[in-house]
Amino acid sequence: MAKKQAFGEEAQALKESQRKMAKVIVATLNDRGKYAYRETMMDQADVQEYIKNTRG
């Protein structure tokens, strides 16, 4: 079966309702002088706040 396509306002509403995710990788220097990486998946809107809080 073919998937029913939505046009116009319906398509725009569906596109806006989808969550936009981002993968954030934060590097930290450990005691031995090597870098450790921590990956986190989150909403795209929260990325800047997360980076600001982890670097703080």
Residue frames as qw, qx, qy, qz and C-alpha x, y, z in Angstrom:
[[0.000, 0.889, 0.458, 0.000, 0.00, 0.00, 0.00],
 [0.366, 0.506, -0.033, 0.780, 1.14, 3.46, -0.74],
 [0.300, -0.402, -0.499, 0.707, 1.60, 5.86, 2.13],
 [0.084, 0.876, 0.448, 0.159, -0.94, 8.67, 2.18],
 [0.433, 0.122, -0.074, 0.890, 0.76, 12.03, 1.70],
 [0.112, -0.822, -0.446, 0.337, -0.34, 15.21, 3.43],
 [0.399, 0.435, 0.223, 0.776, -0.18, 18.57, 1.67],
 [0.113, -0.743, -0.143, -0.644, -0.37, 22.18, 2.74],
 [0.368, -0.659, 0.322, -0.572, -1.12, 22.98, 6.37],
 [0.956, -0.259, 0.041, -0.132, -1.29, 19.32, 7.37],
 [0.840, 0.285, -0.204, 0.413, 2.23, 18.67, 6.09],
 [0.144, 0.650, -0.318, 0.675, 3.60, 21.76, 7.85],
 [0.652, -0.562, 0.211, -0.463, 1.96, 20.75, 11.14],
 [0.993, -0.083, -0.044, 0.077, 3.44, 17.23, 10.90],
 [0.648, 0.464, -0.257, 0.547, 6.89, 18.60, 10.16],
 [0.111, -0.660, 0.315, -0.673, 6.81, 20.99, 13.12],
 [0.809, -0.457, 0.104, -0.353, 5.55, 18.31, 15.50],
 [0.918, 0.123, -0.279, 0.252, 8.58, 16.06, 14.90],
 [0.563, -0.784, 0.146, 0.214, 11.27, 16.30, 17.57],
 [0.574, 0.714, -0.325, 0.236, 14.61, 17.49, 16.33],
 [0.841, -0.508, 0.060, 0.178, 17.34, 15.67, 18.19],
 [0.334, 0.818, -0.430, 0.185, 21.04, 16.43, 18.48],
 [0.905, -0.193, -0.222, 0.306, 23.99, 14.37, 19.65],
 [0.083, -0.929, 0.280, -0.226, 26.28, 16.35, 21.94],
 [0.885, 0.006, -0.278, 0.374, 29.81, 15.09, 22.59],
 [0.248, -0.929, 0.204, -0.185, 31.67, 16.71, 25.48],
 [0.760, 0.269, -0.437, 0.399, 35.40, 16.09, 25.95],
 [0.505, -0.835, 0.152, -0.155, 36.91, 16.19, 29.44],
 [0.433, 0.564, -0.639, 0.292, 40.53, 15.80, 30.47],
 [0.857, -0.452, -0.239, -0.069, 40.97, 13.08, 33.11],
 [0.565, -0.776, 0.262, 0.099, 43.64, 12.68, 35.79],
 [0.794, -0.120, 0.431, 0.411, 46.01, 10.75, 33.54],
 [0.046, -0.546, 0.337, 0.766, 46.08, 13.50, 30.92],
 [0.109, 0.158, 0.848, 0.494, 43.86, 11.66, 28.45],
 [0.402, 0.003, -0.080, -0.912, 40.59, 12.86, 27.03],
 [0.187, 0.285, 0.926, -0.161, 37.33, 11.15, 27.89],
 [0.240, -0.093, -0.409, -0.875, 34.25, 11.71, 25.74],
 [0.246, 0.327, 0.784, -0.467, 30.65, 11.73, 26.90],
 [0.119, -0.189, -0.629, -0.745, 27.82, 11.49, 24.37],
 [0.222, 0.385, 0.651, -0.615, 24.30, 12.71, 25.05],
 [0.023, 0.400, 0.682, 0.612, 21.19, 12.77, 22.88],
 [0.005, 0.515, 0.509, -0.690, 18.82, 15.68, 23.53],
 [0.348, 0.829, 0.438, -0.010, 16.39, 18.08, 21.92],
 [0.539, 0.417, 0.128, 0.720, 18.03, 20.55, 19.57],
 [0.148, -0.857, -0.124, -0.478, 16.59, 23.51, 21.49],
 [0.693, -0.720, 0.038, -0.005, 18.37, 22.50, 24.74],
 [0.855, 0.218, -0.114, 0.457, 21.90, 22.10, 23.33],
 [0.242, 0.666, -0.207, 0.675, 23.27, 25.57, 24.09],
 [0.560, -0.670, 0.179, -0.453, 22.04, 25.47, 27.69],
 [0.976, -0.201, 0.009, 0.085, 23.53, 21.99, 28.22],
 [0.708, 0.383, -0.160, 0.571, 26.93, 23.06, 26.88],
 [0.056, -0.726, 0.211, -0.652, 26.92, 26.17, 29.04],
 [0.745, -0.565, 0.156, -0.319, 26.12, 24.11, 32.17],
 [0.974, -0.063, -0.009, 0.217, 28.71, 21.39, 31.50],
 [0.577, 0.490, -0.176, 0.629, 31.55, 23.81, 30.80],
 [0.329, -0.850, -0.013, -0.411, 30.67, 25.97, 33.83]]
